[in-house]
């Protein structure tokens, strides 16, 4: 389930990158028209146009790569879902931007211990080993067994006789060729192994929960920073475009720098949103609550 969820997020990431590169190309085409107009007015050079066209070519190349990544993610998802490889797949979900309050580490660990199947299975093995060890060690204790039987004997109902027997047996284990000691040692060893294995599983689960919580917290912070960065980069590009359109002596480098800043900021936001939603899946997996994740 976690693999499918992460593959889906990879698809959403690739789809977002395709839209990002398309938006970057749209802005660059608009600016290219502006640069051509300035060239006709004698205030821009062919070098300015060449630089912008080079940036546009890079964006087209990266857009093509993103489209391949999208198709690859879809094929991976189809394979994980065991669907026919020629199935048509549409990703209709959207990324979650706001995450509810995260659980406390103690609460998340308690949830994981109560819901993770490997923890429950190993706890059952430990209980079974404890019962086996207790049963074998109990064979050392003397036992008192009472038994009885009552019935009727005869060939007709009217001439039957009562028959019965009773027995009281005291069993005292004295010597069995050390077989009991061997079985006790084996049961003790199995109990110790299962107990150590349970501790190792619990440590692994706790580590995964704490790591998922740390990843989710960092991803939330990254999303906020990336959103602010995109706003600042967009403002920088708008100011550079306005300056380039109005002031004839404005440098073309301000325009290209603004374009590069917006492109990086959009990619940073896509990456941050991917990390945030992937962290949600990892936290749900670590706490054993994937079935409740929307």
N, C-alpha and C positions, 0 to 999 in steps of 0.2 A: 504493500500500500504506500509506504514511504517512497519507494522507487518510482512508482507511478506519479505520485504527487510532485516529486522533484523534476521528473521528466516533463510534466505539464508546465511547471514553472520555467523550465528551460525553453519550452515553446513560446510562452508568453514573453519571455525576455527577447527571444529572436524576433518575435512579431513587433515588439516595441522598438527594437533597434532598426527594423525595416522602416517603421513610421518616422523614427528620428532622422535617418539618412534622407528620407523623402522630404521631410520638412527642411533639412539643411540645404538640399538641392533647390528647393523652391525659393528660399531666401537668397541663395547665391545667384540664381537666374535673375531675380529682381535686381540685385545689385549689379549684375553684369550689364543689364540694360542701362542702368544709371551711369556706369563707367563708359559705355559706348557713347552715351549722350555727351559726357564730358570730353570724350576724345574728339567728337565732332566740333565741340566748342573750343578745342585747342588747349584744354587744361588737363588732359590725361594722355598717357602714352600707351603704346602697344604693350610695354612691359607690365603695366598695371592690369591690362586685360589678360595677358598671358598668365600672370600669377593667379588671378581669380579663376581662369579656366582650368589651371592645374589643380586648384583646390576642388573645383567642381568634379574633375575627373576622379580624384581620390574618393570623394563622397559617393560617386556612382559605383566605383569598384567595391567600396565597403558596403554599399547597399546590396550589391549582388552577392557578396559573401554572407550578409545577414539573411537574405532570402534562402540561400542554401542551408544555413543553420536552422531556419524555420522548418524546412522540409525534412531535414535530418531529425529534428526533435519530434516531428509528427511520426516519422517512421519508427523511431525508438519507442514512442508511446504506443503505437499500434502493435509492435512486437511484445511489449510488456503486457498488453491487454489480451494477447493471443487472438487478435483479429486477423482476417485475411489481409495480406500485405497490400492489396490494391484497394483497401477501404478508403473512403473519403472521410477525412477528419477535419472538423472545424473547432477551434478553440474559442469557446463562448464566454468562459469565465474572465473576470478581471482581477487585477491585483488589489489586495487590501492595503490601503494607505495608513489608516489609523488602526492601531492594535489596542484592544482593551487592556486594562491593568493586568500586569503579569503576576502570576502566583508567587508566593514566597518560596524560597528554596526548600524550606521544611515541608510546606504543603505540597509542592511538586514532587518531592521525594516520596512522601506518604502515598500520593496518588500512583506513582510509578510502582511502588512496592505492592500495592493492592491490585494493580491492573496488569502489570507486565506478565505475560504467560510463562516466561522462563523462570521468573522468581517463584511463581506459584507452583510450577512443576517441580522445581528443586526443593521447595519447602515440603512438598508431599514426599519426595524421596527421603529427606531427612527424617520425617515422621515415621515412615516405613522402616528405616534403618534403626530408629530408636525402639520401635516395637519388636523388631527381630532380635536386637541385642538384649532387650529385657526378657524376651521369651526364652532365649538360650541360657542366659545367666540364671533364670528361674529354675532350670532343670537341676541345679545343684541342691536345691532345697528338698528335704524329704517330703513325700506326698502320701496322704492317706486317702484311699479309694474305697468307697462302700458301694456294693451292688446287690441287687436282689431280684428274684423271679418267682412268680406264682402262676399256677395253672391247674388244669383238671386232666385226669387220666382215666380212661375206660372206653368200652365199645358202645355203651348206651348212656343216655343222659341220666337215667335213674340209678345207675350203679357206678357212677364216676367217683373217683377219689381225689382229694386235694393233693397237690404236689407243689413244693416250693423249695427254694434254697436262698441262703444269704451268705455274703462274704464281706469281710473287712480286710483290706490289704494295705500294709504299710511298706512303702518303697523308700529305701535309703541308698542313694547313689554313693558307692564307695570306690569302685575301680572300673573304668571303661576304656582303659588303654590310652588315656590322654586325648580321646576323641572330643570330649566335651571342652577341654581347654583349647583345643585347636579351633573348634567352632566359635568359642567365645572370642578368641583373638581375631578371627576372621570377621566376625560381626562388629567388633570394636573398631577394627581398621576401616571397614566399610562406612561406619557411622562417622568416623573422623574425616574420611575423604568427602563424604556428602556434605558435612558441615563446612569444611574448608571451601568446597565448591560453591556453597550457598553464599559464604562471605565474599568470595571473589565476584560472584554475580551481583551482589548488592553493591559492592564497590564500583563495579563497572556501570551499573544503573545510576548510581549517585553522580559519578563523573559525567555521564552523558546528560543528565538533567542539569547540572551546574553549567556545563559547557553550552547547552542549548539556551539557557537563560542568559548567559553572558553574550552569546551571539545575537539573541533577540534584542537585548538592550543596546548593544553597539549598532545594530542595524537601524533601530528607531532613531538613534542619534544621527546616523549617516543620512537617513532620509531627510531629516530636518535641515541638515547642513547642505545637502544637494539641492533642496528646494530653494533655499536662500541663495545659493550660488547661481542657480539658473535665473533667478530674478535679477541679480546683479549683472550677470553676463548679458541678459536681454536688454537691460538698461544701457549697458556699455555699447552694445551694437546699435541701439536706437540713436544714442547721442553721436556715435561715430558716423552713422548714416546721415543724420541731420547736418553735422558739421561738414561732411564731404559734399553734400548737395548744395550748401549755402556758401561756404568759404572756398574760394577757388584755390587758395594756397594750402588747403588741408591735405595731410599726407594720406596716401593710400594704405600705408601700413596700419593706421588706426582702424581702418575698415576690415582688413584681413585679420588683425588681432581680435577684433570683436567677433568676427565669424568663427575663428578658432575657439574663442572662449565659450561661445554659445554651444558649439558642437561638443566640446568637452563636458560642459555642464549638463547637457541633455544625456550624454552617455553615462555620466556619473549618477544622475537621477535614476536611470534605468537599472544600473548595477545596484544601487542602494535599495530600490524596490524589490529587485530579485532577491537580494540578501535577506530582506525583511520577511518576505513570504516563504523563502526556503527555511529561515529560522523558525517560523511558525510550524512548518511541517516537522522539522527536527525536534522541536519541543513536544509536539503531539506524539511523535514516535517514542521519544524517551520516557514520556509519562504513560504510554499505553492507551492514549485516547484518540488515536487516528480516526476511529469510527465517528467521533463527534465533531470533527473538523469540517468547517464549511469554507 
